[in-house]
Amino acid sequence: MVKIFIGGLPDNIQEMDLAIWVSLHGRVETIKVVRDRATGKCKGYAFLEIYSLPDAKNIVSTLNGETFKGNVITVKISEDESGAKTPKPKTNSNPHPNPNFKSKRPRLQR
């Protein structure tokens, strides 16, 4: 599945309205409209998981820059296309090439 971002949504958007509008151009698997916890209003963007990359590309090319409920919408494929989280590379706190090396200088206590 491919994750896409949709921005510029009105604050009163309903998931079903967005699903119907987007599904005309590709198969939608999941929708997550980002909302303010206190008010329940949409923060202006949502993430959708699309069944396939061709569907996602069709949605982006067709809907990006279009008007939806009075707002111009931005649609793009998320940076993380697969939806899987990529692990961060481990950083070595010891910059010395020898992993067993210990500095003889005492560290300052804070």
C-alpha positions as a LaTeX table, in Angstrom:
\begin{tabular}{lrrr}
\hline
Residue & $x$ (\AA) & $y$ (\AA) & $z$ (\AA) \\
\hline
Met1 & 0.00 & 0.00 & 0.00 \\
Val2 & 1.05 & 3.57 & $-0.66$ \\
Lys3 & 0.49 & 6.42 & 1.78 \\
Ile4 & $-0.60$ & 9.79 & 0.40 \\
Phe5 & $-0.97$ & 13.19 & 2.05 \\
Ile6 & $-3.90$ & 15.50 & 1.35 \\
Gly7 & $-3.65$ & 19.07 & 2.62 \\
Gly8 & $-5.88$ & 22.13 & 2.46 \\
Leu9 & $-8.96$ & 20.37 & 3.78 \\
Pro10 & $-11.78$ & 22.39 & 5.37 \\
Asp11 & $-12.20$ & 22.10 & 9.14 \\
Asn12 & $-15.62$ & 20.45 & 8.85 \\
Ile13 & $-14.56$ & 17.60 & 6.53 \\
Gln14 & $-16.13$ & 14.18 & 7.02 \\
Glu15 & $-14.16$ & 11.01 & 6.29 \\
Met16 & $-16.93$ & 9.62 & 4.09 \\
Asp17 & $-17.01$ & 12.73 & 1.87 \\
Leu18 & $-13.24$ & 12.50 & 1.40 \\
Ala19 & $-13.41$ & 8.74 & 0.75 \\
Ile20 & $-16.06$ & 9.12 & $-1.93$ \\
Trp21 & $-14.20$ & 11.98 & $-3.64$ \\
Val22 & $-10.81$ & 10.21 & $-3.68$ \\
Ser23 & $-12.14$ & 6.73 & $-4.49$ \\
Leu24 & $-13.37$ & 7.95 & $-7.86$ \\
His25 & $-9.69$ & 7.93 & $-8.91$ \\
Gly26 & $-8.23$ & 4.93 & $-7.04$ \\
Arg27 & $-8.88$ & 2.29 & $-4.41$ \\
Val28 & $-8.69$ & 3.73 & $-0.87$ \\
Glu29 & $-7.81$ & 1.34 & 1.96 \\
Thr30 & $-7.70$ & 3.62 & 5.01 \\
Ile31 & $-8.28$ & 7.29 & 5.83 \\
Lys32 & $-6.93$ & 9.24 & 8.80 \\
Val33 & $-8.18$ & 12.83 & 9.02 \\
Val34 & $-6.02$ & 14.65 & 11.56 \\
Arg35 & $-8.25$ & 16.46 & 14.06 \\
Asp36 & $-7.80$ & 18.83 & 16.98 \\
Arg37 & $-8.41$ & 16.88 & 20.18 \\
Ala38 & $-10.23$ & 19.69 & 21.94 \\
Thr39 & $-12.58$ & 20.80 & 19.18 \\
Gly40 & $-12.75$ & 17.76 & 16.88 \\
Lys41 & $-12.20$ & 20.02 & 13.87 \\
Cys42 & $-9.93$ & 18.92 & 11.06 \\
Lys43 & $-6.44$ & 20.44 & 11.22 \\
Gly44 & $-6.51$ & 20.74 & 7.44 \\
Tyr45 & $-4.85$ & 17.52 & 6.36 \\
Ala46 & $-5.28$ & 13.77 & 6.16 \\
Phe47 & $-3.33$ & 10.64 & 5.29 \\
Leu48 & $-4.75$ & 7.91 & 3.09 \\
Glu49 & $-3.46$ & 4.45 & 2.31 \\
Ile50 & $-4.02$ & 3.57 & $-1.32$ \\
Tyr51 & $-4.14$ & 0.02 & $-2.61$ \\
Ser52 & $-1.46$ & 0.35 & $-5.31$ \\
Leu53 & 1.18 & 2.75 & $-6.59$ \\
Pro54 & $-0.61$ & 3.26 & $-9.97$ \\
Asp55 & $-3.80$ & 4.21 & $-8.08$ \\
Ala56 & $-1.85$ & 6.60 & $-5.84$ \\
Lys57 & $-0.15$ & 8.25 & $-8.82$ \\
Asn58 & $-3.52$ & 8.64 & $-10.55$ \\
Ile59 & $-5.02$ & 10.25 & $-7.43$ \\
Val60 & $-2.09$ & 12.68 & $-7.11$ \\
Ser61 & $-2.07$ & 13.67 & $-10.77$ \\
Thr62 & $-5.84$ & 14.08 & $-10.92$ \\
Leu63 & $-6.64$ & 15.78 & $-7.60$ \\
Asn64 & $-3.56$ & 17.89 & $-6.78$ \\
Gly65 & $-4.54$ & 21.55 & $-7.20$ \\
Glu66 & $-8.26$ & 20.79 & $-7.52$ \\
Thr67 & $-10.93$ & 22.50 & $-5.42$ \\
Phe68 & $-12.76$ & 20.44 & $-2.79$ \\
Lys69 & $-15.52$ & 22.06 & $-0.70$ \\
Gly70 & $-14.17$ & 25.50 & $-1.56$ \\
Asn71 & $-10.49$ & 24.80 & $-0.76$ \\
Val72 & $-7.59$ & 24.19 & $-3.13$ \\
Ile73 & $-6.20$ & 20.77 & $-2.23$ \\
Thr74 & $-2.59$ & 19.59 & $-2.17$ \\
Val75 & $-2.13$ & 15.87 & $-2.82$ \\
Lys76 & 1.21 & 14.07 & $-2.80$ \\
Ile77 & 2.72 & 10.70 & $-2.10$ \\
Ser78 & 4.16 & 10.65 & 1.42 \\
Glu79 & 7.93 & 10.45 & 1.83 \\
Asp80 & 7.49 & 6.98 & 3.30 \\
Glu81 & 5.82 & 5.31 & 0.30 \\
Ser82 & 5.49 & 1.83 & 1.75 \\
Gly83 & 3.87 & 2.90 & 4.99 \\
Ala84 & 6.52 & 0.90 & 6.89 \\
Lys85 & 8.66 & 2.74 & 9.37 \\
Thr86 & 12.34 & 2.74 & 8.57 \\
Pro87 & 14.62 & 2.29 & 11.56 \\
Lys88 & 17.00 & 5.09 & 12.41 \\
Pro89 & 20.67 & 4.23 & 11.98 \\
Lys90 & 22.46 & 3.55 & 15.22 \\
Thr91 & 24.88 & 6.26 & 16.23 \\
Asn92 & 28.08 & 5.36 & 17.94 \\
Ser93 & 28.69 & 7.54 & 20.97 \\
Asn94 & 32.34 & 6.47 & 20.92 \\
Pro95 & 33.91 & 8.09 & 17.81 \\
His96 & 37.18 & 6.16 & 18.19 \\
Pro97 & 37.77 & 3.33 & 15.64 \\
Asn98 & 38.53 & 0.89 & 18.45 \\
Pro99 & 35.19 & 0.08 & 20.13 \\
Asn100 & 36.95 & $-0.82$ & 23.43 \\
Phe101 & 38.82 & 2.50 & 23.64 \\
Lys102 & 38.06 & 4.59 & 26.73 \\
Ser103 & 39.12 & 8.16 & 27.12 \\
Lys104 & 41.49 & 8.88 & 30.00 \\
Arg105 & 40.01 & 12.32 & 30.50 \\
Pro106 & 37.31 & 12.39 & 33.16 \\
Arg107 & 33.93 & 13.61 & 32.08 \\
Leu108 & 32.39 & 16.64 & 33.70 \\
Gln109 & 29.44 & 15.89 & 35.93 \\
Arg110 & 26.42 & 18.07 & 35.20 \\
\hline
\end{tabular}
